[in-house]
Amino acid sequence: RDRYQAFKTLNSGANPNGGLMKAILMNGCDDIGNIGPDFTHGYGRVNALNSVKTIEAGNYLSTTITQTTTNNHTIVVPTGTKQLRVMLYWTDYESSPTSGSALVNDLNMQVKQSSPVTTYNPWILDPTPFAANLSALAVRGIDNLNNSEQVTIDNPVAGTYTISINGFSVPQGPQEYFVTYMFLDDAVTLTYPMGGEGFVPGEQEIIRWDAYGSTSTFALEYSTNNGSNWNSIASSINAVDRSYIWTVPSVVTGQALVRVTRGSSNDVSDANFTIVGIPQNISVAWACPDSIKLTWNAVAGATGYEVSKLGSMYMDSIGRSSTNSCVVYGFNPNLSYWLSVKSLTTNN
């Protein structure tokens, strides 16, 4: 919930730094298609989790620059980083319709490694309007066409790096710009189920996780007793996959967990989720002016049931029962209502 609010705040209309959000989203994308940016997929598929991690870590900055000046920003790359990503973005001014270039203010970025001394230029594409050129792999170079530039470094040496921003051509300055960066490692992160969900025996659910790289397979397991014992779901999932269709086992538990593993790294659901059937054949046994009696088919293994009524926005609990019926109150015979019943289990 906290991560959602952080993401929502930076992406809201109240946030004046819309350009910063664009930079964070683009830099956090999962690369698809050609390696690096390409004309088909851009920077890739949006990975909101990467973006939120960037926000949480505070790995971004903004300032201004003028013609021919250079700003240097220092970052420290930690040990174990598998890929460093740095993105520069600025909201450019509109150009004249008769101009030969759509870019007005042209900034250039380089990332410089301190030891051994190495300079990295951003990835650029060939815009020549021929299929072979447009589909070619990105190469490193000076970008004088775009208002976003990205440098990626695989297996970077740990230590200090300098992000150098040059105001190559800033006729309408000063120009505000945004820089954001990420340190990707071998960790895997389970993103669903996270805990609190209700799964139904025999139905299919899609387990999802996030990880950088595509060289090692994944294993999935589930537990029905809060991690005391684990059962295999799949032992060798393709290294490029980040989801798996799981047929929920025919058990009843309020202490279910899922675990994803790659090599020595693993992640587990943040909290327990429930596996139990859904009450069927809900009906009104009788109705009075202020109350009604609901009945339904009993669910195997359920320890009780909860009845809810739709309020102004949410389904609000209005009663519990240990049997497959419940009398609930607070109704107006002149109004319509939506009611639901869910199963309860031990420990959840």
C-alpha positions as CSV (number, residue, x, y, z in Angstrom):
1,R,0.0,0.0,0.0
2,D,2.8,2.4,0.8
3,R,4.5,1.6,-2.5
4,Y,1.3,2.3,-4.4
5,Q,0.9,5.7,-2.6
6,A,4.5,6.7,-3.4
7,F,4.0,5.7,-7.1
8,K,0.6,7.5,-7.2
9,T,2.0,10.7,-5.7
10,L,4.8,11.0,-8.3
11,N,2.4,10.2,-11.1
12,S,-0.4,12.6,-9.9
13,G,-1.4,15.9,-11.4
14,A,-0.3,17.5,-8.2
15,N,3.3,16.6,-8.9
16,P,5.0,19.2,-11.0
17,N,7.8,16.8,-12.0
18,G,5.9,14.8,-14.6
19,G,9.2,14.5,-16.5
20,L,10.8,12.8,-13.6
21,M,8.0,10.1,-13.6
22,K,8.6,9.5,-17.3
23,A,12.3,9.1,-16.7
24,I,11.7,6.6,-13.9
25,L,9.2,4.6,-15.8
26,M,11.4,4.4,-19.0
27,N,14.5,3.5,-17.1
28,G,12.7,0.7,-15.1
29,C,11.4,-1.0,-18.2
30,D,12.1,-4.7,-18.9
31,D,14.0,-4.9,-22.1
32,I,12.2,-6.8,-24.9
33,G,12.9,-7.3,-28.6
34,N,16.4,-6.2,-29.6
35,I,18.9,-5.8,-26.8
36,G,18.7,-2.2,-25.7
37,P,16.3,0.4,-27.0
38,D,14.7,-0.2,-30.4
39,F,12.2,1.4,-32.7
40,T,9.6,-1.4,-32.1
41,H,9.5,-1.6,-28.3
42,G,11.2,1.7,-27.2
43,Y,12.9,1.0,-23.9
44,G,10.8,-2.1,-23.3
45,R,7.8,-3.1,-21.2
46,V,6.9,-1.0,-18.1
47,N,8.0,-2.6,-14.8
48,A,6.2,-0.6,-12.1
49,L,8.0,-2.5,-9.4
50,N,11.4,-1.2,-10.7
51,S,10.0,2.3,-10.8
52,V,8.7,2.1,-7.2
53,K,12.0,0.8,-6.0
54,T,13.7,3.7,-7.6
55,I,11.4,6.1,-5.9
56,E,11.8,4.4,-2.5
57,A,15.6,4.5,-2.8
58,G,15.6,8.1,-3.9
59,N,17.7,7.3,-6.9
60,Y,16.8,10.4,-8.9
61,L,17.7,14.1,-9.2
62,S,16.7,17.2,-11.0
63,T,18.5,20.5,-11.7
64,T,19.0,22.9,-14.6
65,I,21.7,23.6,-17.2
66,T,22.7,26.3,-19.6
67,Q,24.5,26.6,-22.9
68,T,28.0,24.8,-23.0
69,T,28.1,24.2,-19.2
70,T,28.6,20.8,-17.7
71,N,27.1,19.4,-14.5
72,N,28.6,16.3,-12.8
73,H,26.6,14.0,-10.5
74,T,28.3,11.3,-8.5
75,I,26.8,7.9,-7.6
76,V,28.3,4.8,-5.9
77,V,27.6,1.4,-7.5
78,P,27.4,-1.3,-4.9
79,T,29.1,-4.7,-5.0
80,G,27.1,-7.4,-6.7
81,T,25.4,-5.1,-9.2
82,K,24.6,-7.0,-12.4
83,Q,23.5,-4.0,-14.4
84,L,23.7,-0.2,-13.9
85,R,21.1,1.9,-15.7
86,V,21.2,5.7,-15.9
87,M,18.7,7.8,-17.8
88,L,18.6,11.5,-18.7
89,Y,15.3,13.1,-19.6
90,W,14.2,16.7,-20.2
91,T,11.0,18.3,-21.5
92,D,12.0,20.1,-24.6
93,Y,10.5,23.2,-26.1
94,E,8.4,22.9,-29.3
95,S,10.4,23.5,-32.5
96,S,9.5,25.4,-35.6
97,P,7.5,23.4,-38.3
98,T,10.2,24.4,-40.8
99,S,13.1,23.4,-38.6
100,G,15.3,20.5,-39.8
101,S,15.3,19.0,-36.3
102,A,12.6,18.5,-33.8
103,L,15.0,18.9,-30.9
104,V,15.5,22.5,-29.6
105,N,17.6,22.1,-26.5
106,D,20.2,19.4,-26.9
107,L,21.8,17.9,-23.8
108,N,24.4,15.1,-23.8
109,M,25.1,12.5,-21.1
110,Q,28.1,10.4,-20.4
111,V,28.7,8.0,-17.5
112,K,32.3,7.8,-16.3
113,Q,33.8,5.0,-14.3
114,S,36.6,6.2,-12.0
115,S,38.6,3.0,-11.8
116,P,39.7,1.8,-14.2
117,V,38.8,5.0,-16.0
118,T,36.2,4.3,-18.7
119,T,33.6,6.5,-20.4
120,Y,30.2,5.2,-21.5
121,N,28.0,7.0,-24.1
122,P,24.3,6.4,-24.3
123,W,22.6,3.9,-26.7
124,I,21.6,5.4,-30.0
125,L,19.7,4.0,-33.0
126,D,20.0,4.6,-36.7
127,P,17.0,6.6,-38.0
128,T,17.8,6.1,-41.7
129,P,14.4,5.1,-43.2
130,F,15.3,1.7,-44.4
131,A,14.2,-1.6,-42.8
132,A,17.8,-2.8,-42.2
133,N,18.8,0.4,-40.4
134,L,15.6,0.8,-38.4
135,S,15.9,-2.8,-37.1
136,A,19.6,-2.7,-36.3
137,L,20.9,-3.1,-32.8
138,A,21.6,0.1,-30.8
139,V,25.2,1.2,-30.5
140,R,26.9,3.6,-28.1
141,G,27.3,7.2,-29.3
142,I,26.4,10.9,-28.9
143,D,22.6,11.4,-29.2
144,N,21.6,14.6,-30.9
145,L,18.1,13.6,-31.8
146,N,16.2,12.7,-28.6
147,N,15.2,14.3,-25.3
148,S,15.9,11.0,-23.4
149,E,19.2,9.2,-23.2
150,Q,20.1,5.9,-21.5
151,V,23.4,4.3,-20.5
152,T,23.4,0.7,-19.3
153,I,26.6,-1.1,-18.0
154,D,26.5,-4.8,-17.5
155,N,28.4,-6.2,-14.5
156,P,29.8,-2.8,-13.6
157,V,32.9,-2.6,-11.3
158,A,31.8,-1.5,-7.8
159,G,32.8,2.1,-7.0
160,T,32.3,5.7,-7.9
161,Y,30.7,6.8,-11.2
162,T,30.2,10.3,-12.5
163,I,27.1,11.2,-14.5
164,S,28.2,14.1,-16.7
165,I,25.5,16.2,-18.3
166,N,26.6,18.8,-21.0
167,G,24.5,21.6,-22.3
168,F,25.6,21.0,-25.9
169,S,23.1,23.4,-27.4
170,V,20.6,25.2,-25.1
171,P,19.2,28.2,-27.0
172,Q,16.2,28.3,-24.7
173,G,17.8,28.0,-21.3
174,P,18.1,27.3,-18.5
175,Q,16.8,23.8,-19.3
176,E,15.5,21.6,-16.4
177,Y,16.5,18.0,-16.6
178,F,16.0,14.7,-14.7
179,V,18.4,11.9,-14.0
180,T,17.4,8.6,-12.6
181,Y,19.5,5.4,-12.0
182,M,19.0,1.8,-11.0
183,F,21.3,-1.0,-9.6
184,L,20.0,-4.4,-10.7
185,D,21.2,-7.6,-9.0
186,D,20.5,-11.3,-8.9
187,A,17.6,-11.0,-6.4
188,V,14.2,-12.4,-7.3
189,T,11.0,-10.8,-6.0
190,L,7.6,-12.6,-5.8
191,T,4.9,-10.1,-6.9
192,Y,1.8,-12.4,-6.7
193,P,0.5,-13.9,-4.4
194,M,1.7,-11.4,-1.8
195,G,-0.7,-12.4,1.0
196,G,-4.3,-11.9,1.9
197,E,-5.7,-13.3,-1.3
198,G,-8.4,-16.0,-1.4
199,F,-7.7,-18.9,-3.8
200,V,-10.2,-21.6,-4.8
201,P,-9.2,-25.3,-4.9
202,G,-9.0,-26.5,-8.5
203,E,-9.0,-23.1,-10.1
204,Q,-6.0,-21.6,-11.9
205,E,-4.0,-18.7,-10.6
206,I,-1.1,-16.9,-12.3
207,I,2.0,-16.7,-10.0
208,R,4.2,-13.7,-10.9
209,W,7.7,-12.6,-10.0
210,D,10.3,-10.1,-11.0
211,A,14.1,-10.7,-11.7
212,Y,16.9,-9.4,-13.8
213,G,18.7,-11.5,-16.3
214,S,17.7,-14.7,-18.2
215,T,20.5,-17.3,-17.7
216,S,19.1,-19.5,-14.9
217,T,15.8,-21.3,-14.5
218,F,13.3,-20.8,-11.6
219,A,11.6,-23.2,-9.2
220,L,8.2,-22.6,-7.6
221,E,6.9,-24.2,-4.4
222,Y,3.9,-23.7,-2.1
223,S,3.3,-24.3,1.6
224,T,0.0,-24.9,3.4
225,N,1.4,-24.5,6.9
226,N,3.2,-21.2,6.9
227,G,6.4,-22.5,5.5
228,S,7.0,-25.5,7.8
229,N,6.8,-27.8,4.7
230,W,7.1,-27.0,1.0
231,N,5.6,-28.8,-2.0
232,S,6.9,-28.4,-5.6
233,I,4.8,-26.5,-8.2
234,A,7.5,-26.6,-11.0
235,S,11.2,-27.2,-10.7
236,S,12.6,-25.9,-13.9
237,I,10.8,-22.8,-15.3
238,N,12.3,-21.1,-18.4
239,A,14.8,-18.4,-17.5
240,V,13.0,-15.8,-19.5
241,D,9.6,-16.4,-17.9
242,R,8.2,-14.3,-15.1
243,S,4.9,-16.0,-14.6
244,Y,3.4,-19.5,-14.2
245,I,-0.1,-20.8,-14.4
246,W,-0.8,-22.8,-11.2
247,T,-3.7,-25.1,-10.6
248,V,-4.5,-24.5,-6.9
249,P,-4.4,-27.8,-4.9
250,S,-7.5,-29.3,-3.4
251,V,-6.7,-28.3,0.2
252,V,-8.2,-25.9,2.8
253,T,-5.8,-23.7,4.6
254,G,-5.4,-20.1,5.9
255,Q,-1.6,-20.4,6.0
256,A,-0.7,-20.8,2.4
257,L,2.5,-19.3,0.9
258,V,4.3,-19.4,-2.4
259,R,8.1,-19.4,-2.9
260,V,10.1,-18.6,-6.0
261,T,13.8,-19.6,-6.2
262,R,16.7,-19.0,-8.7
263,G,20.1,-20.3,-7.6
264,S,20.8,-19.0,-4.1
265,S,18.1,-16.3,-4.2
266,N,14.5,-16.8,-3.3
267,D,11.4,-14.8,-2.2
268,V,8.3,-15.8,-0.3
269,S,4.8,-14.3,-0.1
270,D,4.9,-11.4,2.3
271,A,1.9,-12.9,4.3
272,N,-0.4,-15.9,4.3
273,F,-3.2,-16.3,1.8
274,T,-6.2,-18.6,1.9
275,I,-7.2,-21.6,-0.1
276,V,-10.9,-22.5,0.4
277,G,-14.0,-23.0,-1.7
278,I,-16.6,-20.3,-2.5
279,P,-20.2,-20.7,-1.1
280,Q,-22.6,-21.6,-3.9
281,N,-26.4,-21.2,-4.4
282,I,-26.8,-18.2,-2.1
283,S,-30.6,-17.5,-1.7
284,V,-33.0,-15.6,0.5
285,A,-34.9,-18.0,2.7
286,W,-37.2,-15.2,4.0
287,A,-37.4,-11.4,4.0
288,C,-38.9,-9.1,6.6
289,P,-39.0,-5.3,6.4
290,D,-35.7,-4.9,8.3
291,S,-34.0,-8.2,8.0
292,I,-33.4,-11.2,5.8
293,K,-32.2,-14.8,6.2
294,L,-29.6,-16.0,3.7
295,T,-28.7,-19.6,3.0
296,W,-26.0,-21.3,0.9
297,N,-24.4,-24.6,0.3
298,A,-21.8,-25.6,2.9
299,V,-18.2,-25.5,1.9
300,A,-15.9,-28.4,2.7
301,G,-13.3,-27.5,5.4
302,A,-14.8,-24.0,6.1
303,T,-14.8,-23.0,9.8
304,G,-17.5,-20.3,9.2
305,Y,-18.8,-17.7,6.8
306,E,-19.0,-13.9,6.5
307,V,-21.8,-12.0,4.9
308,S,-21.1,-8.6,3.3
309,K,-23.3,-5.9,1.9
310,L,-22.2,-3.4,-0.8
311,G,-21.8,0.1,0.8
312,S,-21.0,3.3,-1.0
313,M,-17.7,1.9,-2.3
314,Y,-16.9,-1.5,-0.7
315,M,-18.4,-4.8,0.4
316,D,-18.8,-4.2,4.2
317,S,-19.1,-7.1,6.6
318,I,-22.6,-7.3,8.3
319,G,-22.6,-10.7,9.8
320,R,-20.8,-14.0,10.6
321,S,-22.1,-17.5,11.0
322,S,-20.7,-20.9,11.9
323,T,-23.4,-22.6,9.8
324,N,-24.6,-22.2,6.2
325,S,-27.2,-19.6,7.0
326,C,-27.3,-16.2,8.6
327,V,-29.9,-13.6,9.5
328,V,-28.8,-10.0,8.8
329,Y,-30.4,-6.7,9.6
330,G,-30.5,-3.0,8.4
331,F,-32.5,-3.1,5.2
332,N,-35.1,-0.8,3.6
333,P,-37.7,-2.7,1.7
334,N,-37.9,0.1,-0.9
335,L,-34.2,-0.2,-1.8
336,S,-32.1,-2.8,-3.7
337,Y,-29.0,-4.4,-2.2
338,W,-26.0,-6.5,-3.2
339,L,-24.9,-9.2,-0.8
340,S,-22.1,-11.7,-0.8
341,V,-20.9,-14.7,1.3
342,K,-17.3,-15.9,1.8
343,S,-15.8,-18.8,3.5
344,L,-13.6,-18.5,6.6
345,T,-10.7,-20.8,7.6
346,T,-8.6,-21.4,10.6
347,N,-5.8,-18.8,11.0
348,N,-7.3,-16.6,8.3
